[in-house]
Amino acid sequence: MTTNPTRRTVIAAGAALVVTPVISATAQAAGSPSGLGHRLDAAFTAAARRHGVPRDLLVALAHTVTRINDHDGEPSAAGGYGVMHLVSNPTTNTLGRAAELTGHTERELRTSLDANIDGAAALLKAHADSANLSKSDRARIDAWYEPVAHYSDFANPSVARLEADAVYDALQRGIAMRTGGVSFVVPGRDVKPELGAFADVPTLRQQFEAMSDDYPPALWSAAHSSNYRNANRPSDYAIDRVVIHTTQGSYAGTISWFKNPSSNVSAHYVLRSSDGEVTQMVREADVAWHVGNTNNRSIGLEHEGWVDDASWYTEAMYRSSAALTRHVCDKYGIPIDRDHIIAHSEAPGATHTDPGPNWDWALYMDYVRGGDGEDPSFRVVIDNDSDAFSASSNWTAANAPGEYGSNHHHAQPVLESDPAWFSADIPETASYRVEAWYPQDPGNNSRTPYIVKTTGGNQTVYVDQRSGGGRWVGLGTHTLAQGSGPVVAVSRWTSTSGSVEADAVRISSLD
């Protein structure tokens, strides 16, 4: 669904939610990235005090709707802005309402971290007033369920519950962030949310469980009839494509948007990041509006998240999506290959970029084929502290959270050739999957060049090292020549500012 990749990130680790956001240059005007943890804490604390809203509730709400990322000022698919996802679209205007309540301009609410959080707190306070929460009620985080459910102004109350439940799940698990050496934490706690006016509203699962005729594990919640076209597929149109999308928004927000008659978009299925839950919104026989000229022949799968945030693509969502795709392929006789299971960006005439470079196609296709993601027949990891790594003295060893092994090397960008090379012994000339690992940081380079030495010459792949780190990041599939020697390099030759990180490289066969 996305149009432009941006640079925010989140790392999910263990039972806690570990969030490492980067705020756009506009929002950074009052402080450097290294002070972001302090700035976030100050912004949430100030807004909470000003409007009498629990600070931890604000943080959990931000985590639910954006992972505390402003996505470089880019709006979500539904027109939501900033870390608090204040929305402006033809039917929903929480952005305008926040402006009325606070006196901030809509531009300030879109671009300023402090104003955005302040506007969200003002909205929650207004909803608390409407719910007649007393002073003692407002001191108890469990009493805020009804205001939270009203926050995004979803028309469908079951979808509103879906978002509120996610906020309280985040409070239950806890949230932790570390940036620039500064910790930013919401401790986990036992929560017993008081549902208020939503006590009699069924959840989507209660309302729609096992009602999908096409895919029994999926919930059924219909998109608005103006957002798709009735058909009788495959009788009138053959189905021979599965299209993989990223929502550029939250699970609840996407379901609500597809129900909105002004959106003019839909997909057959929406998948949740945290656990892979599937909601079907358009019958497979009908034509969802998700991929232009390929709509008639395809089934569309929307995956919760943002293209620039690698952590939305969880193991649970990969496995759930792969099971669904395999079901669709078996049902309609679709070949299980990358010519028929495609990215939105790969559709003819596509102007969108999803699911983007963070989507692990090799792992996903292995799962679709029935594999278990186990190691291939050949795999080598080259760390920067090994003899197979070589670099000039301009590259210095350092330590940072999220690095591979015990250290990494980094250097500043310069417009001259000074690459750090990773060597390997390639067993045969063939196609290999190449990946990189690096410690992400707000001060890293947004366009780090990786050079892959292929049989057809050097290929350059650019990676935004401010996000997506602390994990293997795909550099693509390349044909590598048999033999020992340099295979992958990290180059300093980039005109963008920020530290260039050389940490580790992984090369794997495709079997």
C-alpha positions in Angstrom: 0.0 0.0 0.0 2.9 2.3 0.6 4.2 5.0 -1.8 7.6 6.1 -0.3 10.0 4.2 2.0 11.2 6.2 5.0 13.6 5.6 7.8 12.0 4.8 11.1 12.7 1.6 13.0 11.7 -0.7 15.9 13.4 -3.8 17.3 11.3 -6.4 19.0 13.3 -8.3 21.6 12.2 -10.9 24.0 9.1 -10.3 26.1 9.6 -6.6 26.3 9.1 -4.2 23.4 12.3 -2.5 22.6 11.8 0.6 20.6 14.5 2.7 18.9 12.8 5.5 17.0 14.3 8.2 14.9 12.4 11.5 14.7 12.6 13.6 11.5 14.8 16.6 11.1 11.9 18.9 11.7 11.1 17.3 15.0 14.7 17.2 16.0 15.1 21.0 15.8 15.0 21.3 19.6 17.7 18.6 20.3 20.2 16.2 18.8 19.4 12.5 18.1 21.6 11.5 21.0 19.2 13.2 23.4 16.1 11.6 21.8 15.3 9.4 24.8 15.3 12.5 27.1 13.2 14.4 24.6 10.6 11.7 24.3 10.4 11.3 28.0 10.0 15.1 28.4 7.4 15.3 25.7 5.3 12.5 27.1 5.6 13.7 30.6 4.8 17.3 29.8 1.7 16.3 27.8 0.5 13.9 30.5 0.8 16.5 33.2 -0.8 19.2 31.1 -3.9 17.2 30.3 -4.1 14.8 33.3 -3.5 11.7 31.2 -1.3 8.8 32.4 2.1 9.1 30.8 2.5 5.4 30.3 -0.8 5.2 28.6 0.3 7.8 26.0 3.5 5.9 25.4 1.6 2.6 24.9 -0.8 4.3 22.5 2.1 5.7 20.5 3.7 2.3 20.4 0.4 0.7 19.2 -0.3 3.2 16.4 3.2 3.9 15.1 5.8 2.1 17.2 6.7 5.6 18.4 7.9 6.5 14.9 7.1 9.7 12.9 8.0 8.0 9.6 9.9 11.2 8.5 6.7 13.1 8.3 5.1 10.8 5.8 1.4 10.1 6.5 0.0 6.6 6.9 -2.3 5.2 4.2 -5.2 6.6 6.2 -3.7 10.1 6.5 -2.2 9.7 10.0 0.8 11.9 11.1 3.5 11.8 13.8 4.2 9.4 16.5 0.6 9.6 17.8 -1.0 9.1 14.3 -3.3 12.1 14.2 -5.5 11.6 11.2 -6.8 13.9 8.5 -8.9 12.2 5.8 -12.3 12.8 4.2 -14.2 11.1 7.1 -11.9 11.4 10.1 -10.1 14.5 11.4 -8.5 13.8 14.8 -5.7 16.2 13.6 -8.2 19.1 13.3 -9.9 18.2 16.6 -6.5 18.2 18.3 -5.8 21.7 16.8 -9.0 23.0 18.2 -8.3 21.6 21.6 -4.7 22.8 21.9 -4.3 25.9 19.7 -1.5 24.2 17.8 -1.6 24.6 14.1 -2.2 21.5 12.0 1.2 21.9 10.6 2.7 21.9 14.1 0.7 18.8 15.0 2.0 17.0 11.8 5.7 18.0 12.2 6.5 18.7 15.9 7.1 15.9 18.3 6.0 17.9 21.3 2.9 19.3 19.6 1.9 15.9 18.2 2.1 14.2 21.6 0.3 17.2 23.3 -2.5 17.0 20.7 -3.0 13.3 21.4 -3.1 13.9 25.2 -5.7 16.6 24.7 -7.9 14.2 22.6 -7.7 11.6 25.3 -8.6 14.2 27.9 -11.6 15.3 25.9 -12.8 11.7 25.6 -12.3 11.2 29.3 -14.5 14.3 29.9 -17.2 12.8 27.7 -17.0 9.5 29.6 -17.4 11.4 32.9 -14.2 10.0 34.4 -13.7 11.4 37.9 -10.4 12.7 39.3 -9.8 9.4 41.0 -10.7 7.5 37.8 -8.1 9.4 35.9 -5.4 8.3 38.3 -6.1 4.7 37.4 -4.8 3.6 34.0 -7.4 0.8 33.7 -10.2 3.4 33.7 -9.0 4.9 30.4 -10.1 2.1 28.2 -13.1 4.0 26.8 -11.2 7.2 25.9 -8.5 5.1 24.2 -11.1 3.2 22.2 -12.5 6.5 21.0 -9.1 8.0 20.3 -8.8 7.1 16.5 -12.5 7.8 15.9 -13.1 4.5 14.2 -16.7 4.1 12.9 -16.8 0.4 13.8 -16.8 -0.1 17.6 -15.4 -3.6 17.3 -12.4 -2.2 15.4 -12.1 0.5 18.1 -11.9 -2.3 20.7 -9.2 -4.0 18.6 -6.9 -0.9 19.0 -7.7 -0.3 22.6 -7.0 -4.0 23.4 -3.6 -3.6 21.7 -2.7 -0.6 23.8 -3.5 -2.5 27.0 -1.5 -5.5 25.7 1.5 -3.2 25.3 1.0 -2.0 28.9 0.9 -5.6 30.1 4.1 -6.5 28.3 6.0 -3.3 28.9 8.0 -1.0 26.6 11.7 -0.2 26.7 13.7 2.1 24.4 17.4 2.9 24.4 18.9 5.6 22.2 22.1 7.6 22.5 22.7 5.8 25.8 19.4 7.0 27.3 16.8 4.6 28.5 13.1 5.2 28.0 10.9 2.7 29.8 7.3 1.7 30.5 7.4 -1.2 33.0 5.1 -4.1 32.4 2.1 -4.5 34.7 -1.1 -6.4 35.3 -3.9 -4.6 33.6 -7.6 -5.1 34.0 -9.1 -2.5 31.6 -12.6 -1.1 32.5 -14.5 -1.3 29.3 -17.1 1.3 30.1 -19.4 1.9 27.1 -17.5 -0.8 25.2 -18.5 -3.6 27.7 -21.3 -4.8 25.4 -19.3 -4.3 22.1 -18.1 -7.7 20.8 -14.5 -8.0 19.7 -13.8 -8.8 16.1 -13.0 -12.4 17.1 -16.3 -12.7 19.1 -18.2 -11.2 16.2 -16.6 -12.9 13.3 -14.7 -15.9 14.4 -14.3 -18.7 11.8 -16.8 -17.0 9.4 -14.5 -16.9 6.4 -15.8 -19.3 3.9 -12.6 -19.0 1.8 -10.0 -19.5 4.5 -11.4 -21.0 7.8 -8.6 -19.7 10.1 -9.4 -16.1 9.1 -11.9 -13.8 10.8 -14.4 -12.2 8.4 -15.1 -8.4 8.5 -16.3 -7.0 5.2 -14.8 -4.0 3.5 -17.2 -1.3 2.5 -19.0 -2.3 -0.7 -17.7 0.8 -2.5 -14.1 -0.3 -2.1 -14.2 -3.5 -4.2 -16.1 -4.9 -7.2 -18.4 -7.9 -7.1 -17.4 -10.7 -9.4 -17.5 -14.5 -9.9 -13.9 -15.5 -10.0 -12.4 -17.7 -11.2 -15.2 -18.2 -13.6 -15.0 -14.7 -15.0 -11.4 -13.9 -14.3 -8.7 -16.5 -13.7 -6.7 -16.0 -10.4 -3.0 -16.5 -10.9 -1.3 -14.0 -8.7 -0.8 -13.4 -4.9 0.3 -9.9 -4.2 2.2 -9.1 -1.0 1.6 -5.6 0.5 2.5 -3.6 3.6 -0.3 -1.6 5.1 1.6 1.6 6.0 -0.5 1.7 9.2 -1.8 -0.5 12.0 -3.9 -3.6 11.8 -7.0 -1.9 13.3 -6.4 1.2 11.3 -6.2 -0.7 8.1 -9.4 -2.6 8.8 -11.1 0.6 9.6 -9.8 2.3 6.4 -11.1 -0.6 4.2 -14.5 -0.1 5.8 -14.4 3.6 5.1 -16.3 4.4 1.9 -14.0 7.3 1.0 -10.9 5.1 0.9 -11.6 3.4 -2.5 -9.1 0.7 -1.6 -9.2 -2.8 -0.1 -7.4 -6.2 0.0 -8.7 -9.7 0.5 -6.8 -10.3 3.7 -5.1 -8.2 6.4 -2.5 -9.8 8.7 -1.5 -8.7 12.2 2.2 -8.3 13.1 2.2 -9.6 16.6 0.6 -13.0 16.2 -0.2 -13.4 12.5 -4.0 -13.1 13.0 -5.8 -12.9 9.7 -8.9 -10.9 8.9 -10.6 -11.4 5.5 -12.3 -8.3 4.1 -13.1 -9.2 0.5 -14.3 -12.6 -0.8 -11.8 -14.2 -3.1 -14.5 -14.4 -5.8 -14.7 -10.6 -5.7 -12.1 -8.1 -7.0 -10.3 -6.1 -4.3 -8.8 -2.8 -5.2 -5.2 -3.2 -4.2 -2.9 -3.3 -7.2 -4.3 -1.5 -10.2 -4.3 -3.4 -13.5 -3.5 -6.7 -11.7 -6.7 -6.6 -9.5 -8.8 -8.9 -11.7 -6.2 -11.8 -11.5 -4.9 -11.5 -8.0 -5.5 -12.1 -4.3 -4.1 -9.3 -2.1 -2.5 -9.8 1.3 -1.9 -6.7 3.5 0.7 -7.0 6.3 0.5 -4.7 9.3 3.5 -2.3 9.5 5.6 0.2 7.6 8.1 -0.5 4.9 10.9 1.2 6.8 10.3 -0.7 10.1 11.8 -4.2 9.7 10.5 -5.4 13.0 6.9 -5.4 11.9 7.7 -8.4 9.8 7.6 -11.0 12.6 8.1 -14.7 12.4 4.5 -15.2 13.4 3.3 -13.0 10.6 5.6 -14.7 8.0 4.4 -18.2 8.9 0.7 -17.1 9.0 1.0 -15.3 5.7 2.9 -18.2 4.1 0.2 -20.7 5.2 -2.5 -18.4 3.7 -0.6 -18.0 0.4 0.0 -21.7 0.1 -3.7 -22.3 0.6 -4.6 -19.8 -2.1 -2.0 -21.3 -4.5 -3.2 -24.8 -4.0 -6.8 -23.7 -4.4 -6.3 -22.0 -7.7 -3.4 -23.9 -9.1 -1.0 -21.0 -8.8 2.7 -21.9 -9.2 4.6 -21.3 -6.1 7.3 -19.1 -7.5 8.3 -15.4 -7.5 6.7 -14.9 -10.9 3.3 -15.6 -9.4 3.8 -14.5 -5.7 4.8 -10.9 -6.1 5.5 -7.7 -4.3 3.1 -4.8 -4.8 6.1 -3.0 -6.2 6.6 -5.7 -8.9 3.1 -5.4 -10.4 2.9 -3.9 -13.9 2.7 -0.1 -13.6 3.2 -0.1 -9.9 4.3 3.2 -8.3 4.4 1.7 -4.7 7.4 0.2 -3.0 5.9 -2.3 -0.6 6.8 -4.7 1.0 10.2 -3.2 0.5 13.8 -4.4 1.2 13.1 -5.5 4.7 10.7 -8.3 3.6 12.6 -11.6 3.7 11.5 -13.2 0.4 13.8 -16.2 0.7 12.5 -17.1 4.1 8.9 -16.4 3.1 9.0 -18.5 -0.1 10.6 -21.4 1.9 7.7 -21.3 4.3 5.2 -21.1 1.4 6.8 -24.2 -0.1 6.5 -26.0 3.2 10.0 -25.6 4.4 10.9 -24.9 8.0 13.5 -22.1 7.6 16.4 -24.3 8.5 19.9 -23.6 7.4 20.7 -24.2 3.6 23.4 -26.5 2.4 25.9 -23.7 2.3 26.1 -20.7 4.7 29.0 -18.6 5.9 29.0 -15.6 8.2 32.0 -13.2 8.0 32.4 -11.1 11.1 34.5 -7.9 11.1 36.8 -9.4 13.8 37.9 -12.3 11.6 40.9 -12.7 9.2 38.4 -12.6 6.3 37.8 -8.9 7.0 40.1 -6.2 5.7 39.9 -2.4 5.9 42.2 0.6 6.1 43.1 2.4 9.3 40.3 4.9 8.6 37.9 2.2 9.8 38.0 2.0 13.6 36.7 -0.8 15.9 33.9 0.2 18.2 31.1 -1.2 20.3 27.4 -0.5 20.1 24.1 -2.2 21.1 22.8 -4.5 18.4 26.2 -5.3 16.8 27.0 -8.8 15.7 29.6 -10.5 17.9 31.9 -8.5 20.1 32.5 -5.4 18.0 32.1 -3.6 14.7 34.1 -1.2 12.5 32.9 2.2 11.4 34.1 5.2 9.4 32.9 8.6 8.2 31.7 9.0 4.6 34.1 10.4 2.0 33.9 10.7 -1.8 36.8 8.3 -2.6 37.3 4.6 -2.7 38.1 3.1 0.8 35.9 0.0 1.2 36.0 -2.5 4.0 35.9 -6.0 2.4 34.5 -9.3 3.6 36.0 -12.4 1.9 34.6 -15.8 1.6 35.2 -19.2 -0.1 32.3 -19.7 -2.5 31.9 -23.4 -3.3 30.4 -23.1 -6.8 29.3 -20.4 -9.2 25.6 -20.0 -8.4 23.0 -17.7 -7.0 23.4 -16.8 -3.3 21.4 -14.8 -0.9 23.6 -12.0 0.6 22.7 -10.3 3.9 24.3 -7.7 6.2 24.2 -7.1 9.9 24.9 -3.7 11.5 24.1 -1.8 14.7 21.6 0.8 13.9 21.8 4.3 15.3 20.2 7.6 14.6 23.6 9.0 13.7 24.3 6.3 11.0 24.3 6.9 7.3 21.0 6.8 5.5 22.5 5.6 2.2 25.3 3.2 3.1 26.7 1.5 -0.1 27.3 -2.2 0.0 29.2 -3.6 -2.9 28.6 -7.2 -4.0 31.2 -8.7 -6.3 29.1 -10.7 -8.8 29.9 -12.6 -12.0 28.5 -9.7 -13.9 30.6 -7.0 -12.1 30.2 -5.1 -8.9 26.6 -4.4 -7.8 25.9 -1.6 -5.3 23.0 -1.9 -2.8 22.2 1.1 -0.6 21.0 0.5 3.0 19.7 3.0 5.5 21.7 2.1 8.6 19.7 4.3 10.8 17.0 1.6 10.9 16.5 -2.1 10.5 19.7 -3.1 12.3 20.4 -5.7 15.0 19.2 -8.4 12.5 20.1 -9.8 9.1 19.1 -7.3 6.4 18.8 -8.6 2.8 21.1 -7.2 0.1 19.4 -9.4 -2.6 20.2 -12.5 -4.5 23.4 -12.4 -6.6 25.4 -14.8 -8.8 28.8 -15.2 -7.1 31.8 -16.9 -8.7 33.4 -20.0 -7.3 36.6 -19.4 -5.3 38.1 -17.5 -2.4 38.5 -13.8 -2.1 36.6 -10.5 -1.4 32.9 -10.8 -2.0 31.1 -8.0 -0.2 32.3 -4.6 0.8 30.9 -1.6 2.8 32.0 1.6 1.1 32.5 5.1 2.4 31.7 6.6 -0.9 28.4 8.3 -0.2 27.4 12.0 -0.2 25.1 11.6 2.7 26.2 12.3 6.3 26.4 9.8 9.1 28.6 7.0 10.3 29.1 4.0 7.9 29.0 0.7 9.8 30.9 -2.5 8.8 29.9 -5.4 11.1 29.1 -8.8 9.5 28.0 -10.4 6.3 26.1 -13.7 5.7 26.1 -15.6 2.4 23.7 -18.5 1.9 22.8 -20.9 -0.9 19.2 -20.8 -2.1 18.3 -24.5 -1.4 
